[in-house]
Amino acid sequence: MRSGYFWSFAAALSFAGYLVVGKMSENDLEPIVLVFYLSLLAFLMGLPLVWINKVTIHSRLFKREISNAGLWLHVICIFLAMWTLWQGVSFLNPATAVMIGRTETLWTVLLACLVYKEKFLPVYLLAFALTLLGLIVMNGNLGDLSAISTASGSGIAYILLSSLFFAVAEIFAKKVSNDIPPIRFTVYRNGIITIMAGVVSMLLGQIHWLETSQWLNVTLAALLGPCLARLFYLQALQRLELVKATLIGEFEPVLTAMVSFFVLREIPRFEEWTGGGLIIAACLLLILNVRLEEWLKLSRLKRIEVDKRIEVDKRFD
């Protein structure tokens, strides 16, 4: 389990570096073009990992894994999540984007209620209220929701949409990670996204060759994000419950703010820290509520077991 926490923290740190370095590259690239090059480079970087781990992919195994419906649904969601993520980051500080992105936890809870018919608890309403308040505070205007039309508001809208796609993707990822090993899963994902992003870029007429000065930043971002961050997170999912892996992810905003400060010399505004804090508090409320429910359920089971033992002892007496 300790190795699971290590992989979760490593994934959070890698994702922080990915956003900051990607932000440096995005000033000269359209978001969809950035997604194409990030995925392409990550795919090429992942191929040696397959060879180093001496993974042999037979044609029958490849056909079975690549035809996995969960894999394709996951990849489509990740593609849309990455595209909207970089659209949002173009308007926002990377740390602010990560704070808003933590709404992925709330989307996951809502999807669980809608898809799996789980009970909607009162604590969920409090969490959603805190999130809404955090978004309003972060946008810098407590009294005017129409401010969503501003650049900051547009960035918030894109990141919210991105977090929704990421939440849907993780539902499929947990299932697929049990069927396909993390390294091959990562290579498949990056390869398919490369094709998708390349086709969309060509259709939009935005595809072009990178300049020499852009290759270093894009390559480093590809290594940190689509390659290492996802690989680390999949390693964590194999060792931890989804709830515990998500809990470690709540440290991402702090890590991103630190990296952003040292690299870009940018720090979030007071309103962004305050709003982001409310969003993170809402996510922690949901996560801790899940842990509390598990603890209460375990306590009830232990009580029932003790009562049965007492009843059996009385019969023998």
QUIBELVEN-V868484 format. One record per backbone hydrogen bond with DSSP energy under -1.0 kcal/mol. NH is the residue of the N-H (numbers start at 1). CO is the residue of the C=O. If there is no record, write none. Layout:
# QUIBELVEN-V868484
nh=NH co=CO
nh=NH co=CO
This chain:
# QUIBELVEN-V868484
nh=5 co=1
nh=6 co=2
nh=7 co=3
nh=8 co=4
nh=9 co=5
nh=10 co=6
nh=11 co=7
nh=12 co=8
nh=13 co=9
nh=14 co=10
nh=15 co=11
nh=16 co=12
nh=17 co=13
nh=18 co=14
nh=19 co=15
nh=20 co=16
nh=21 co=17
nh=22 co=18
nh=23 co=19
nh=24 co=20
nh=25 co=21
nh=26 co=22
nh=28 co=25
nh=34 co=30
nh=35 co=31
nh=36 co=32
nh=37 co=33
nh=38 co=34
nh=39 co=35
nh=40 co=36
nh=41 co=37
nh=42 co=38
nh=43 co=39
nh=44 co=40
nh=45 co=41
nh=46 co=42
nh=47 co=43
nh=50 co=46
nh=51 co=47
nh=52 co=48
nh=53 co=49
nh=54 co=51
nh=55 co=50
nh=62 co=58
nh=63 co=59
nh=64 co=60
nh=65 co=61
nh=66 co=62
nh=67 co=63
nh=68 co=65
nh=72 co=68
nh=73 co=69
nh=74 co=70
nh=75 co=71
nh=76 co=72
nh=77 co=73
nh=78 co=74
nh=79 co=75
nh=80 co=76
nh=81 co=77
nh=82 co=78
nh=83 co=79
nh=84 co=80
nh=85 co=81
nh=86 co=82
nh=87 co=83
nh=88 co=84
nh=89 co=85
nh=90 co=86
nh=91 co=88
nh=97 co=93
nh=98 co=94
nh=99 co=95
nh=100 co=96
nh=101 co=97
nh=103 co=100
nh=104 co=101
nh=105 co=102
nh=107 co=103
nh=108 co=104
nh=109 co=105
nh=110 co=106
nh=111 co=107
nh=112 co=108
nh=113 co=109
nh=114 co=110
nh=115 co=111
nh=116 co=112
nh=118 co=112
nh=124 co=121
nh=126 co=122
nh=127 co=123
nh=128 co=124
nh=129 co=125
nh=130 co=126
nh=131 co=127
nh=132 co=128
nh=133 co=129
nh=134 co=130
nh=135 co=131
nh=136 co=132
nh=137 co=133
nh=138 co=134
nh=139 co=135
nh=140 co=137
nh=141 co=136
nh=147 co=144
nh=148 co=145
nh=149 co=146
nh=150 co=147
nh=154 co=150
nh=155 co=151
nh=156 co=152
nh=157 co=153
nh=158 co=154
nh=159 co=155
nh=160 co=156
nh=161 co=157
nh=162 co=158
nh=163 co=159
nh=164 co=160
nh=165 co=161
nh=166 co=162
nh=167 co=163
nh=168 co=164
nh=169 co=165
nh=170 co=166
nh=171 co=167
nh=172 co=168
nh=173 co=169
nh=174 co=170
nh=176 co=172
nh=177 co=173
nh=179 co=176
nh=180 co=176
nh=185 co=181
nh=186 co=182
nh=187 co=183
nh=188 co=184
nh=189 co=185
nh=190 co=186
nh=191 co=187
nh=192 co=188
nh=193 co=189
nh=194 co=190
nh=195 co=191
nh=196 co=192
nh=197 co=193
nh=198 co=194
nh=199 co=195
nh=200 co=196
nh=201 co=197
nh=202 co=198
nh=203 co=199
nh=204 co=200
nh=206 co=201
nh=214 co=211
nh=215 co=211
nh=218 co=214
nh=219 co=215
nh=220 co=216
nh=221 co=217
nh=222 co=218
nh=223 co=219
nh=224 co=220
nh=225 co=221
nh=227 co=222
nh=228 co=223
nh=229 co=224
nh=230 co=225
nh=231 co=227
nh=232 co=228
nh=233 co=229
nh=234 co=230
nh=235 co=231
nh=236 co=232
nh=237 co=233
nh=238 co=234
nh=239 co=236
nh=240 co=236
nh=245 co=241
nh=246 co=242
nh=247 co=243
nh=248 co=244
nh=249 co=245
nh=250 co=247
nh=251 co=248
nh=252 co=249
nh=255 co=251
nh=256 co=252
nh=257 co=253
nh=258 co=254
nh=259 co=255
nh=260 co=256
nh=261 co=257
nh=262 co=258
nh=263 co=259
nh=264 co=260
nh=266 co=260
nh=273 co=269
nh=274 co=270
nh=275 co=271
nh=276 co=272
nh=277 co=273
nh=278 co=274
nh=279 co=275
nh=280 co=276
nh=281 co=277
nh=282 co=278
nh=283 co=279
nh=284 co=280
nh=285 co=281
nh=286 co=282
nh=287 co=283
nh=288 co=284
nh=289 co=285
nh=290 co=286
nh=291 co=287
nh=292 co=288
nh=293 co=289
nh=294 co=290
nh=295 co=291
nh=296 co=292
nh=297 co=293
nh=298 co=294
nh=299 co=295
nh=300 co=296
nh=301 co=297
nh=302 co=298
nh=303 co=299
nh=304 co=300
nh=305 co=301
nh=306 co=302
nh=307 co=303
nh=308 co=304
nh=309 co=305
nh=310 co=306
nh=311 co=307
nh=312 co=308
nh=313 co=309
nh=314 co=310
nh=315 co=311
nh=316 co=312
nh=317 co=313
